[in-house]
Each structure stands twice: as structure tokens, then as C-alpha cells.
Amino acid sequence: METNLINLIERYSNEDKCRQYLEGLRWHGGIKCPRCGSDKVSRITKRDQYDCDKCRYQFSVTAGSIFHDSHLPLWKWFLAVYLMTESKKGISANQLKRSLAISYKTAWYLCHRIRKAMEEATNKPKLNGTVEVDETYVGGRYDRRRERNAWEKQAVVGLLQRDGTFEAKAIPTVSKQILTGIIRKRIDKKATVMTDELRAYKSIDDTYKHKSVNHSAEEWVCGDVHTNGIESAWSLFKRSIIGSYHKISSKHLDAYLDEFEWRFNGRENPYLFRDTLIRLLNSPKLEFKELIRKTA
């Protein structure tokens, strides 16, 4: 069944219903001990836990997951996941705070734990077919003391496989070394790469079938050569910053990009809510101190 806010509230209105659903997602083949893998377990009803008859390990459905040790009711977790996956331009921690009647600190931590689960695996396959590549800048603060480049913005690069997936990450600069390095790492050599006229992309001509459009000359489309798909993705991401988050730090930019990737790539997936919960069950706990640790 496709999930919407009404049936979400009807189906998962209390802790027991939420736990029962999570158990079905985590142990669809039967409950197993997360420590030894044994299916010989006994239920401890009063504590919503299980006891492994083999190794005597006591565990719950949330053990070892991002949900572990959370004092937030599961039905509020469910609502937060739904709001983050179904809001086209995302939802801010402040809005989540108001919607769930929780503190800002709890809402901020909750959002980042869900984003952590949305993070893509590092061993994902290379992009192929026709791949659009584009760099852009986000955020930034105006510094009138600087004579040049007064706007200090964070560079990001995105790759979009047509009729496929979108990827993005923050980068230190839009230099040839960085951009071509990412292209060679993430795009199959048999692919056709579409870019704009930035000179840094010229060095991939000897490796890829490379086509470009000259935006500075007002050329946006030439036959099937364009970067309109990835520019539409960037436009949506930037509107989420302006309209929902208002500002984001460079430190956490990759986490926001992970969230956007997950939602953008799953925009046609009617089971995105369920798939996000599965990610949460299979992702380790994210410590608050890790999120607020100062970068070097």
C-alpha cells in the first residue's frame, strides 16, 4: 500500500504497531539473534525485547540500529521519516520541531540520523550510458573586506545518468584535477559525458566520448547535447536551501546532499518510506558528539 500521512497515522499510531512493522522489515524470515544468528529466541513481553536461547543475548528490534537508545517514541520517528522523504524540498529541523512538539536539539539530531541512513553505499556501480556532469556553488557569506570573490561559496559537483541516478558531493575547488578525478572514478569509460564549456573538462576528451554546450554563448541545447537534467536537480536543491533550510554549514553539506540524492533518486518509488526505514534499521547509531565535533 502506498503511504500517505493519513494511513501512516492510522497504521502506526502507537509503539506496538511501530515495533511490529519494524520486526517485519528486519526479520521477514523470522526473528534471529543479531549476535549469533540463532532463530531460537524467546520474547520478553514486558520489556519489548527478546532473549536468545543460545547465547543469552537480550535484544530488541532496534538493537544496533540508528533507533538504538533513542528516547523518542517510534511513531514520532515514523512521522519524521515520512516528512523528510515526502517533502520535495526537504524539511528544516525548526519545522520538524514544531510538527512533532520536540526540542530543536532533538529535531536537529533526528534529521541528521535519518540523513546518515540515506547515505549511499561506497561500492555503488559506476554510471554509464549518457551522463551529465555539472559543477555549481551553494551557500556562502558576503565578505566586503575581500577585493575579489567577495562571495565565498562552497563548490559542489553533480553527476546525473539519464534515466538513472544522481550523485553529488562537496569539493574544495573546481580544478581540472578534482573534476576529472571524480569523473574517472564514478563514470564508466564507455559512457558519453555531457558538460558545459568549462576548460577543466577538456582533459577527458582522450578517455570519454565527451560533448559540451557553450553556456557563455547562450547555447543550452544542441541536439541531444545538454546539461538540463542536472541543472534542474541543482535548481531544486538550491530552492530547498532557500525555502526550507535557509542556510547550511559546509561541514554538513554532504549530509544534505545525501538526503537530496536519496529523495531525488527515489522520487518515483512508492515505497520510499519503507525503504528509508529499512536503511535506518541497518545503519549504526550516530553519536551526537560526532555531529558537533569541530573539523580540523
Backbone bond lengths (Angstrom), bond angles and torsions (degrees), N, CA, C in turn:
res aa  C-N    CA-C-N  psi(-1)  N-CA   C-N-CA  omega(-1)  CA-C   N-CA-C  phi
1 M - - - 1.461 - - 1.527 109.98 -
2 E 1.345 116.59 134.35 1.449 120.74 177.68 1.518 109.67 -68.94
3 T 1.324 116.49 136.39 1.456 121.07 -175.36 1.525 111.09 -89.73
4 N 1.328 116.14 130.78 1.457 121.52 168.61 1.525 107.56 -131.92
5 L 1.313 117.35 173.35 1.454 120.58 -172.95 1.521 112.50 -61.97
6 I 1.326 117.02 -36.23 1.465 120.34 -178.08 1.525 111.17 -66.98
7 N 1.355 117.36 -52.31 1.462 116.98 -178.44 1.522 112.33 -73.25
8 L 1.339 117.54 -20.74 1.467 120.23 174.11 1.525 110.05 -63.36
9 I 1.324 116.51 -46.40 1.461 121.22 179.88 1.524 110.55 -67.15
10 E 1.328 117.02 -39.42 1.462 120.66 -179.88 1.527 112.22 -66.32
11 R 1.331 117.16 -39.67 1.465 121.28 -173.31 1.523 113.18 -86.32
12 Y 1.350 117.40 -28.08 1.470 119.55 -174.00 1.526 110.58 -128.58
13 S 1.309 115.80 53.71 1.462 120.97 -174.37 1.518 114.01 -85.35
14 N 1.341 118.36 -7.52 1.468 119.72 178.54 1.527 110.47 -146.68
15 E 1.325 115.48 171.99 1.460 121.48 -174.80 1.521 112.54 -62.54
16 D 1.327 117.09 -41.19 1.470 120.37 -177.88 1.525 111.74 -60.96
17 K 1.339 116.61 -43.47 1.459 120.31 179.39 1.526 111.22 -65.68
18 C 1.331 116.03 -38.87 1.464 120.04 179.59 1.527 110.69 -66.22
19 R 1.327 116.77 -44.76 1.467 120.52 179.61 1.523 111.74 -63.61
20 Q 1.312 115.82 -39.61 1.462 120.15 179.04 1.528 110.76 -62.84
21 Y 1.333 116.59 -39.88 1.458 120.48 178.92 1.528 111.30 -68.17
22 L 1.337 116.43 -42.50 1.462 120.18 179.04 1.530 111.26 -64.62
23 E 1.327 116.99 -36.52 1.464 120.33 177.40 1.518 110.99 -62.64
24 G 1.330 116.03 -38.93 1.465 119.56 177.79 1.516 112.48 -66.74
25 L 1.343 116.79 -34.05 1.456 121.05 178.70 1.528 111.63 -74.09
26 R 1.333 116.14 -39.43 1.466 119.95 -175.36 1.518 112.22 -83.05
27 W 1.335 116.81 -37.33 1.468 120.33 -175.10 1.521 110.56 -127.13
28 H 1.334 117.27 57.01 1.464 119.56 -177.86 1.530 112.05 -64.86
29 G 1.352 116.93 -18.37 1.464 120.20 177.46 1.510 113.14 -99.09
30 G 1.334 116.97 8.54 1.461 121.62 -177.69 1.522 110.42 116.52
31 I 1.312 116.94 147.08 1.466 121.93 -176.44 1.527 110.51 -67.24
32 K 1.331 115.41 132.60 1.461 121.69 178.51 1.520 110.61 -132.04
33 C 1.306 115.85 147.40 1.457 121.26 178.89 1.530 109.22 -67.93
34 P 1.345 118.45 126.44 1.461 120.22 -179.51 1.528 113.28 -69.88
35 R 1.332 117.18 -14.97 1.462 119.62 -178.54 1.525 111.95 -90.23
36 C 1.338 118.42 -48.56 1.472 120.57 -175.91 1.523 113.50 -113.48
37 G 1.344 117.89 -10.29 1.457 121.26 177.58 1.515 115.05 83.43
38 S 1.318 117.22 3.81 1.466 120.49 -179.36 1.523 111.03 -70.97
39 D 1.352 115.91 144.53 1.462 120.15 176.51 1.525 111.59 -98.99
40 K 1.315 116.41 9.03 1.471 122.05 177.21 1.522 108.39 -91.81
41 V 1.324 115.99 86.69 1.459 120.49 -177.05 1.522 110.44 -128.29
42 S 1.340 115.14 153.10 1.460 121.94 177.45 1.521 108.85 -117.52
43 R 1.304 115.91 144.57 1.470 120.30 -178.85 1.525 110.58 -87.55
44 I 1.344 115.99 133.73 1.464 122.08 172.01 1.522 105.86 -103.66
45 T 1.310 116.52 91.24 1.462 122.79 -168.72 1.518 113.27 -60.21
46 K 1.326 117.89 -44.38 1.458 121.20 -174.57 1.527 112.90 -65.52
47 R 1.332 116.64 -23.46 1.467 120.42 -175.78 1.528 112.58 -111.02
48 D 1.337 117.81 5.19 1.469 121.34 -177.27 1.522 111.32 52.96
49 Q 1.336 115.39 42.81 1.460 120.96 -178.47 1.528 110.43 -132.96
50 Y 1.343 113.91 175.06 1.454 121.54 177.61 1.525 108.78 -129.03
51 D 1.319 114.69 153.72 1.459 120.62 177.91 1.525 108.06 -122.82
52 C 1.348 115.61 122.99 1.457 120.11 179.76 1.525 109.64 -75.73
53 D 1.325 116.55 123.35 1.458 120.65 -179.09 1.519 112.38 -71.21
54 K 1.332 117.03 -15.82 1.460 120.29 -177.83 1.535 112.60 -91.90
55 C 1.340 117.19 -53.43 1.473 119.67 -177.00 1.527 113.10 -107.29
56 R 1.347 117.19 -1.08 1.458 124.58 178.35 1.532 113.50 65.25
57 Y 1.314 117.03 19.82 1.468 120.50 177.56 1.521 108.53 -77.56
58 Q 1.328 116.10 131.88 1.451 121.03 177.59 1.529 109.38 -101.97
59 F 1.312 115.96 131.72 1.457 119.98 -173.24 1.521 110.52 -149.37
60 S 1.325 114.70 165.34 1.467 121.54 174.82 1.521 108.40 -123.24
61 V 1.313 116.99 176.65 1.464 120.62 -179.11 1.526 111.48 -65.81
62 T 1.330 117.12 -23.23 1.461 120.65 -178.88 1.528 112.96 -93.21
63 A 1.322 119.04 -0.13 1.462 122.13 -176.80 1.529 111.67 -59.45
64 G 1.334 116.10 131.46 1.454 120.95 177.43 1.510 114.95 75.14
65 S 1.329 117.65 7.52 1.470 121.27 -178.31 1.519 109.88 -110.86
66 I 1.318 116.27 177.56 1.461 121.04 177.17 1.528 110.95 -63.33
67 F 1.332 117.63 -25.93 1.464 121.62 177.96 1.528 112.36 -70.12
68 H 1.330 117.30 -18.68 1.471 121.57 -169.46 1.531 111.95 -57.77
69 D 1.333 115.74 133.14 1.471 123.96 177.56 1.523 113.95 65.11
70 S 1.311 117.63 13.22 1.457 119.75 176.98 1.527 109.71 -77.84
71 H 1.339 115.35 135.10 1.469 120.06 177.79 1.531 111.51 -90.67
72 L 1.320 116.49 -1.49 1.452 120.76 179.67 1.526 109.67 -80.80
73 P 1.330 118.74 133.02 1.467 120.49 178.79 1.526 111.34 -57.40
74 L 1.328 115.74 144.32 1.464 120.07 -177.47 1.517 112.29 -60.93
75 W 1.335 117.81 -33.64 1.465 118.43 -178.74 1.530 111.28 -66.77
76 K 1.346 116.98 -26.43 1.467 119.37 174.95 1.530 110.02 -75.71
77 W 1.330 117.28 -35.14 1.468 120.50 172.74 1.521 109.78 -58.90
78 F 1.330 116.19 -46.05 1.464 120.86 -178.69 1.535 110.84 -59.86
79 L 1.337 116.10 -44.45 1.465 119.54 179.57 1.526 111.11 -64.14
80 A 1.335 117.09 -40.42 1.460 120.90 179.22 1.521 111.02 -62.98
81 V 1.323 117.09 -44.51 1.463 121.31 178.60 1.521 110.18 -61.21
82 Y 1.308 116.58 -44.18 1.465 120.13 179.81 1.527 111.09 -61.52
83 L 1.332 116.83 -47.59 1.457 120.47 -177.67 1.525 111.77 -63.76
84 M 1.338 117.68 -37.20 1.459 120.64 -179.77 1.524 112.46 -73.03
85 T 1.316 117.22 -34.00 1.466 119.56 -179.04 1.521 112.55 -82.93
86 E 1.312 117.63 -29.05 1.462 120.68 -175.57 1.522 114.00 -95.26
87 S 1.324 118.16 -12.63 1.458 120.73 178.13 1.525 108.32 -83.78
88 K 1.304 116.84 111.48 1.465 121.86 -172.54 1.518 112.32 -56.12
89 K 1.325 116.63 -36.05 1.461 120.97 -179.73 1.527 111.65 -109.33
90 G 1.335 116.27 23.09 1.455 120.19 177.05 1.519 112.37 77.77
91 I 1.319 115.53 176.23 1.459 121.83 178.44 1.517 108.10 -138.13
92 S 1.307 116.94 136.40 1.464 120.80 -176.60 1.521 110.80 -79.64
93 A 1.315 115.34 161.15 1.469 120.44 176.78 1.525 109.84 -63.29
94 N 1.328 117.64 -35.04 1.465 120.39 178.48 1.523 111.69 -64.01
95 Q 1.344 116.27 -41.52 1.462 119.63 178.50 1.523 110.42 -67.67
96 L 1.325 117.06 -39.59 1.463 121.07 178.34 1.526 110.35 -64.89
97 K 1.307 116.24 -37.60 1.464 121.60 176.35 1.527 110.42 -57.02
98 R 1.332 116.38 -45.95 1.467 120.34 -179.39 1.524 111.68 -70.80
99 S 1.338 116.46 -40.45 1.469 120.11 -176.26 1.525 112.66 -68.49
100 L 1.334 117.25 -36.59 1.463 121.03 -175.77 1.527 113.57 -101.43
101 A 1.338 116.81 -1.32 1.473 121.74 -179.44 1.533 110.82 56.98
102 I 1.333 115.54 52.69 1.457 121.48 178.22 1.529 108.14 -128.67
103 S 1.330 116.83 171.08 1.459 120.04 -179.79 1.530 110.19 -73.75
104 Y 1.336 116.00 161.11 1.462 119.54 178.66 1.524 110.82 -63.61
105 K 1.327 117.17 -40.79 1.464 120.85 -179.46 1.529 110.46 -59.92
106 T 1.333 116.83 -43.23 1.466 121.19 178.65 1.523 110.88 -65.03
107 A 1.331 116.39 -42.35 1.471 120.55 -179.76 1.526 111.12 -64.81
108 W 1.337 116.66 -42.47 1.469 121.43 -179.66 1.519 110.48 -63.50
109 Y 1.335 116.26 -45.50 1.468 121.32 178.92 1.520 110.62 -64.96
110 L 1.315 116.96 -39.92 1.463 122.39 179.07 1.525 110.87 -61.44
111 C 1.335 116.75 -46.17 1.466 120.80 179.31 1.524 111.45 -59.60
112 H 1.321 116.70 -43.68 1.464 119.79 -177.76 1.528 112.47 -70.52
113 R 1.310 117.71 -32.29 1.466 118.91 175.95 1.525 111.04 -67.50
114 I 1.318 116.73 -37.90 1.464 120.16 177.42 1.527 110.11 -69.13
115 R 1.331 117.26 -40.22 1.476 120.15 176.49 1.522 111.13 -61.15
116 K 1.332 116.84 -37.72 1.465 120.64 179.32 1.517 110.47 -60.33
117 A 1.328 117.44 -39.10 1.465 121.25 178.70 1.521 111.49 -69.58
118 M 1.332 116.67 -27.93 1.461 120.93 179.66 1.525 112.49 -76.82
119 E 1.320 116.70 -12.52 1.466 121.51 -178.80 1.521 110.20 -58.25
120 E 1.317 116.23 131.07 1.457 120.66 -177.52 1.526 111.67 -73.86
121 A 1.324 116.26 153.54 1.467 121.83 177.57 1.532 109.70 -65.26
122 T 1.334 115.57 150.04 1.467 119.94 -177.70 1.525 112.67 -77.76
123 N 1.323 117.75 -16.85 1.467 120.53 -176.84 1.533 112.51 -101.78
124 K 1.312 116.66 30.39 1.464 119.94 -178.67 1.533 110.01 -68.64
125 P 1.323 118.33 150.10 1.472 121.65 -177.23 1.524 111.83 -66.77
126 K 1.338 115.75 156.77 1.458 120.50 178.66 1.525 110.49 -70.12
127 L 1.314 115.41 151.67 1.457 120.98 177.08 1.526 109.28 -75.57
128 N 1.322 116.36 146.91 1.463 119.65 -179.33 1.524 110.25 -142.30
129 G 1.336 116.12 -174.31 1.459 119.67 -176.76 1.519 109.62 74.82
130 T 1.321 116.17 -131.84 1.464 121.50 175.59 1.524 108.46 -103.30
131 V 1.325 115.88 122.81 1.466 121.27 -175.88 1.524 109.71 -122.24
132 E 1.320 115.94 123.93 1.459 121.68 175.69 1.526 109.45 -90.93
133 V 1.326 116.08 134.26 1.463 121.92 179.66 1.517 108.73 -124.36
134 D 1.324 116.39 134.49 1.465 119.10 179.36 1.517 109.64 -153.42
135 E 1.313 114.95 140.81 1.464 121.54 176.22 1.526 108.58 -105.22
136 T 1.322 116.48 151.11 1.459 120.19 177.56 1.514 108.35 -152.96
137 Y 1.319 115.61 179.63 1.460 121.20 179.42 1.519 108.87 -127.74
138 V 1.324 116.26 142.19 1.462 120.01 179.82 1.528 109.51 -132.41
139 G 1.348 114.35 157.11 1.462 120.08 176.76 1.506 112.39 66.55
140 G 1.322 114.21 -150.80 1.457 119.62 176.21 1.511 113.51 106.69
141 R 1.316 115.21 155.64 1.452 122.31 179.29 1.523 109.13 -128.61
142 Y 1.305 116.17 140.87 1.463 120.31 -179.52 1.523 109.85 -80.34
143 D 1.337 115.44 127.03 1.460 121.51 179.41 1.527 107.88 -120.68
144 R 1.326 116.88 102.24 1.462 121.16 -175.22 1.535 112.39 -69.38
145 R 1.314 117.35 -13.04 1.467 120.44 178.57 1.520 112.20 -75.12
146 R 1.339 116.90 -18.86 1.456 120.47 179.84 1.526 110.04 -83.75
147 E 1.326 116.98 128.83 1.462 120.64 -179.90 1.520 111.90 -73.68
148 R 1.356 115.79 -34.36 1.461 120.51 179.03 1.531 108.91 -125.71
149 N 1.326 115.88 152.43 1.465 121.64 179.40 1.523 111.66 51.19
150 A 1.330 115.28 53.08 1.462 120.22 -177.17 1.522 112.37 -61.88
151 W 1.335 116.00 -29.19 1.461 119.18 176.23 1.528 108.74 -87.46
152 E 1.321 116.62 114.73 1.459 121.54 178.69 1.527 108.38 -96.80
153 K 1.308 116.36 102.51 1.455 120.83 -177.78 1.524 110.74 -113.86
154 Q 1.335 115.53 158.54 1.462 121.13 -179.92 1.533 109.46 -89.83
155 A 1.320 116.00 128.20 1.468 120.55 178.20 1.524 110.13 -79.01
156 V 1.314 116.17 141.16 1.460 122.20 174.73 1.530 108.00 -138.30
157 V 1.326 116.34 154.79 1.453 120.85 177.10 1.521 108.47 -127.71
158 G 1.319 115.93 142.44 1.454 120.88 179.94 1.519 111.63 -128.60
159 L 1.323 115.92 149.91 1.455 122.42 177.45 1.524 107.91 -131.30
160 L 1.304 116.74 128.49 1.468 121.47 -179.05 1.516 109.93 -127.36
161 Q 1.320 116.15 116.07 1.458 121.28 173.46 1.525 108.08 -81.75
162 R 1.304 117.28 121.63 1.468 119.39 -179.32 1.519 109.75 -59.97
163 D 1.328 115.19 132.33 1.470 122.70 -174.41 1.531 110.33 60.62
164 G 1.327 115.83 27.87 1.460 120.38 -179.54 1.514 110.68 -143.46
165 T 1.325 116.15 -144.26 1.449 120.76 -171.92 1.527 113.27 -101.24
166 F 1.327 112.57 162.01 1.464 122.43 179.04 1.524 108.61 -112.85
167 E 1.336 116.02 140.24 1.458 122.11 176.02 1.519 108.87 -132.37
168 A 1.339 116.44 149.60 1.458 119.84 177.63 1.516 110.07 -154.15
169 K 1.314 116.35 151.65 1.457 120.64 176.31 1.524 109.64 -157.54
170 A 1.328 115.25 153.68 1.453 120.97 175.92 1.527 109.24 -75.61
171 I 1.315 116.26 143.74 1.465 120.88 179.25 1.528 108.80 -133.69
172 P 1.332 117.73 153.24 1.473 119.49 -178.65 1.519 113.80 -68.69
173 T 1.335 117.50 -39.02 1.463 122.05 178.60 1.528 108.76 -148.96
174 V 1.332 116.10 169.19 1.470 120.16 176.94 1.528 109.35 -99.60
175 S 1.303 116.22 41.29 1.464 121.23 -179.39 1.525 110.86 -72.60
176 K 1.321 115.57 160.19 1.461 121.58 178.02 1.521 111.23 -58.57
177 Q 1.315 116.87 -42.31 1.462 120.82 -177.32 1.523 111.78 -60.85
178 I 1.314 116.67 -44.15 1.472 120.58 -177.62 1.521 111.38 -72.76
179 L 1.322 117.44 -48.21 1.464 120.50 -176.92 1.527 112.23 -64.57
180 T 1.308 117.33 -46.73 1.469 119.33 -179.96 1.523 111.19 -69.28
181 G 1.322 116.81 -31.86 1.462 119.83 177.17 1.516 111.48 -62.55
182 I 1.338 116.58 -42.67 1.470 121.19 178.54 1.522 110.49 -66.90
183 I 1.329 116.81 -42.14 1.470 120.46 179.54 1.524 110.41 -59.97
184 R 1.329 116.92 -47.79 1.468 120.53 -178.25 1.531 112.21 -66.81
185 K 1.324 115.73 -30.21 1.468 119.90 -179.55 1.521 111.93 -77.37
186 R 1.341 117.85 -35.10 1.449 120.51 -170.04 1.537 114.95 -109.36
187 I 1.342 118.41 -11.65 1.462 119.70 -177.03 1.525 110.52 -117.04
188 D 1.326 115.34 132.02 1.462 121.29 178.13 1.530 110.34 -62.66
189 K 1.325 116.50 142.81 1.468 121.27 -176.16 1.529 113.43 -65.86
190 K 1.329 116.85 -18.20 1.458 120.28 178.64 1.526 112.18 -85.39
191 A 1.321 116.83 -4.18 1.461 121.03 -177.17 1.518 111.91 -77.22
192 T 1.330 114.86 159.30 1.464 121.88 171.41 1.515 107.62 -100.74
193 V 1.334 116.48 125.99 1.467 121.13 -175.47 1.523 109.89 -105.75
194 M 1.328 115.72 127.64 1.470 122.50 178.17 1.529 108.63 -108.94
195 T 1.332 116.99 128.68 1.460 121.57 178.85 1.526 110.03 -139.60
196 D 1.338 115.24 -179.95 1.459 119.53 169.60 1.530 108.22 -90.05
197 E 1.323 116.94 -163.84 1.459 120.33 -171.83 1.523 114.75 -87.11
198 L 1.328 118.91 5.98 1.462 121.07 -178.33 1.531 110.84 -52.91
199 R 1.327 116.59 128.96 1.462 121.37 -173.72 1.527 112.79 -62.13
200 A 1.319 117.58 -25.91 1.463 120.60 -178.96 1.523 112.20 -59.49
201 Y 1.343 116.67 -25.89 1.466 120.03 -178.10 1.531 113.04 -80.66
202 K 1.312 117.61 -14.00 1.472 120.12 -175.51 1.531 112.57 -60.66
203 S 1.317 116.88 -29.01 1.467 119.97 -175.16 1.529 113.58 -72.28
204 I 1.337 118.55 -7.11 1.468 119.45 177.29 1.524 111.72 -89.73
205 D 1.351 116.58 -0.55 1.464 120.11 -178.08 1.526 113.04 -60.14
206 D 1.329 116.53 -29.79 1.460 119.53 -178.06 1.519 113.23 -83.80
207 T 1.323 117.28 -6.12 1.473 121.39 -177.25 1.524 112.32 -115.04
208 Y 1.312 116.78 -36.06 1.463 121.87 -174.61 1.531 111.16 -121.69
209 K 1.309 114.21 162.09 1.454 120.41 166.48 1.520 104.96 -79.51
210 H 1.307 116.62 103.88 1.458 122.33 -170.08 1.528 111.05 -112.80
211 K 1.318 116.19 127.34 1.459 122.17 177.24 1.521 108.47 -128.43
212 S 1.331 115.80 146.98 1.460 118.43 -177.64 1.524 111.58 -142.72
213 V 1.322 114.60 160.02 1.463 121.99 173.62 1.521 107.80 -117.74
214 N 1.321 116.04 148.33 1.455 121.43 -176.28 1.530 110.02 -99.98
215 H 1.327 115.91 92.26 1.462 120.20 -177.78 1.521 112.24 -65.78
216 S 1.329 116.99 -32.65 1.469 119.58 -178.95 1.525 111.57 -66.05
217 A 1.330 116.74 -21.32 1.464 121.77 177.19 1.531 111.46 -100.84
218 E 1.344 115.23 19.04 1.468 121.91 179.54 1.525 112.51 63.11
219 E 1.317 117.05 27.69 1.464 120.59 175.29 1.529 108.40 -98.20
220 W 1.309 116.71 115.49 1.467 121.23 -176.24 1.525 112.29 -109.97
221 V 1.329 116.65 -32.39 1.460 120.76 -179.43 1.520 108.57 -140.81
222 C 1.333 115.81 135.70 1.467 121.06 173.93 1.522 106.79 -137.98
223 G 1.345 116.12 95.22 1.459 120.15 -173.58 1.519 109.63 66.42
224 D 1.345 116.47 -121.91 1.460 119.74 178.14 1.527 111.29 -96.81
225 V 1.323 116.54 8.42 1.468 120.85 -178.65 1.524 109.30 -91.67
226 H 1.316 116.45 113.52 1.469 122.10 177.23 1.531 108.96 -168.95
227 T 1.309 114.86 167.72 1.471 120.73 175.54 1.527 109.59 -123.81
228 N 1.328 115.49 29.80 1.463 120.25 -175.44 1.523 112.87 -65.01
229 G 1.342 116.72 -33.99 1.460 119.75 -178.80 1.515 112.11 -62.92
230 I 1.322 116.64 -49.77 1.463 119.34 -177.45 1.524 111.29 -72.75
231 E 1.325 117.07 -30.17 1.461 118.91 176.90 1.528 110.76 -68.07
232 S 1.329 116.91 -32.73 1.471 120.17 174.82 1.524 110.44 -65.53
233 A 1.347 116.01 -38.84 1.464 119.63 177.22 1.520 110.76 -63.98
234 W 1.330 116.99 -43.74 1.467 120.44 178.29 1.519 110.98 -62.44
235 S 1.315 116.18 -40.07 1.458 120.33 -179.89 1.529 110.53 -60.34
236 L 1.325 116.58 -43.04 1.459 120.89 179.35 1.523 110.99 -65.98
237 F 1.339 116.56 -41.77 1.463 119.79 179.87 1.534 111.31 -63.63
238 K 1.326 116.24 -42.53 1.468 119.41 -179.81 1.522 111.51 -67.84
239 R 1.336 117.25 -33.74 1.470 119.31 176.25 1.522 111.04 -67.58
240 S 1.341 116.60 -29.97 1.469 118.90 176.94 1.518 110.75 -68.25
241 I 1.335 116.92 -34.78 1.460 120.14 177.51 1.527 110.37 -67.99
242 I 1.326 115.71 -47.67 1.467 120.36 -177.90 1.525 111.61 -68.24
243 G 1.343 116.20 -44.22 1.461 119.66 -172.59 1.513 116.01 -88.45
244 S 1.342 117.63 -28.02 1.468 119.44 -175.87 1.524 113.00 -111.78
245 Y 1.334 116.30 -55.13 1.466 119.60 -173.66 1.526 112.42 -87.82
246 H 1.324 117.27 -28.85 1.472 124.88 -178.11 1.528 112.58 71.97
247 K 1.317 117.47 -43.15 1.469 120.46 173.28 1.520 108.86 -158.12
248 I 1.334 115.99 148.60 1.455 121.44 176.72 1.522 108.34 -136.91
249 S 1.315 116.96 149.99 1.459 120.79 -178.29 1.528 110.18 -85.00
250 S 1.327 115.44 151.80 1.464 120.24 176.46 1.518 110.60 -61.09
251 K 1.332 116.85 -32.48 1.458 121.84 -178.94 1.523 111.57 -58.48
252 H 1.327 116.87 -40.29 1.464 121.07 -175.63 1.531 113.06 -104.86
253 L 1.346 117.39 8.38 1.460 120.20 -176.34 1.519 112.27 -57.67
254 D 1.325 117.91 -42.72 1.466 119.93 -179.41 1.522 111.92 -61.13
255 A 1.341 117.28 -33.03 1.462 120.44 178.33 1.528 110.63 -66.55
256 Y 1.332 116.94 -40.59 1.467 120.47 177.13 1.528 110.87 -67.53
257 L 1.339 116.33 -35.73 1.462 119.85 176.53 1.529 110.74 -66.58
258 D 1.346 116.92 -37.76 1.466 120.49 177.03 1.525 110.66 -61.45
259 E 1.330 115.50 -43.37 1.466 119.72 178.08 1.515 110.84 -61.71
260 F 1.335 116.28 -44.82 1.466 120.37 -178.89 1.528 110.76 -64.58
261 E 1.335 117.22 -42.90 1.470 121.50 177.06 1.525 110.71 -55.77
262 W 1.329 115.62 -50.12 1.467 121.45 -176.84 1.526 111.21 -59.74
263 R 1.331 115.47 -44.50 1.464 119.39 -178.42 1.528 111.15 -73.07
264 F 1.333 116.97 -40.45 1.471 120.84 -179.60 1.527 110.89 -65.91
265 N 1.322 116.86 -45.74 1.469 120.02 -179.06 1.527 112.34 -70.43
266 G 1.336 116.71 -21.79 1.460 120.24 -179.98 1.511 113.73 -103.52
267 R 1.335 116.61 17.75 1.467 119.79 -174.59 1.521 113.33 -64.35
268 E 1.338 117.86 -22.65 1.466 120.75 177.46 1.528 111.87 -101.80
269 N 1.320 117.06 5.44 1.463 121.85 -176.47 1.528 110.35 -90.29
270 P 1.336 119.19 111.44 1.469 120.54 -179.67 1.532 112.36 -71.22
271 Y 1.332 117.64 -10.75 1.465 121.66 -178.34 1.527 111.86 -111.32
272 L 1.323 116.69 28.80 1.462 120.56 -177.08 1.528 111.40 -63.50
273 F 1.326 117.31 -37.80 1.470 120.73 178.01 1.521 110.67 -60.94
274 R 1.318 116.77 -48.22 1.464 121.27 178.79 1.522 111.36 -62.11
275 D 1.321 116.81 -44.68 1.463 120.75 -178.06 1.524 111.73 -65.52
276 T 1.332 116.23 -31.33 1.467 119.56 177.24 1.523 110.52 -70.31
277 L 1.327 117.60 -40.01 1.462 120.97 176.39 1.528 111.16 -61.68
278 I 1.333 116.56 -39.18 1.470 120.01 177.71 1.526 109.88 -62.19
279 R 1.335 116.64 -39.95 1.465 120.35 176.72 1.534 110.60 -61.52
280 L 1.321 116.47 -41.80 1.462 120.67 -179.90 1.533 111.19 -63.14
281 L 1.330 116.13 -38.74 1.467 120.33 179.34 1.522 112.41 -68.57
282 N 1.321 116.16 -26.60 1.465 120.17 -176.11 1.525 113.97 -105.58
283 S 1.337 116.10 11.79 1.470 120.62 178.45 1.520 109.67 -111.01
284 P 1.330 118.06 138.31 1.468 120.84 -179.93 1.521 111.70 -68.56
285 K 1.320 115.27 160.35 1.459 121.68 -179.63 1.519 110.69 -62.75
286 L 1.321 116.32 138.30 1.462 122.57 177.29 1.523 108.15 -104.02
287 E 1.336 116.87 117.46 1.454 121.73 -177.95 1.528 111.15 -74.80
288 F 1.333 116.59 142.09 1.459 121.78 178.79 1.530 110.48 -61.91
289 K 1.341 116.81 -38.83 1.468 120.13 -178.68 1.527 111.64 -64.29
290 E 1.334 116.76 -26.91 1.459 120.11 177.22 1.532 110.80 -69.51
291 L 1.324 116.51 -35.43 1.455 120.73 -178.88 1.535 112.06 -71.87
292 I 1.328 117.07 -35.11 1.462 119.93 -175.96 1.511 113.36 -96.39
293 R 1.348 116.26 2.00 1.461 119.66 178.68 1.519 110.11 -63.15
294 K 1.309 115.95 136.14 1.460 120.77 -179.41 1.524 109.53 -72.22
295 T 1.331 114.75 140.06 1.457 119.35 177.63 1.518 109.59 -79.17
296 A 1.348 115.27 153.06 1.454 119.19 -178.39 1.514 111.53 -70.01
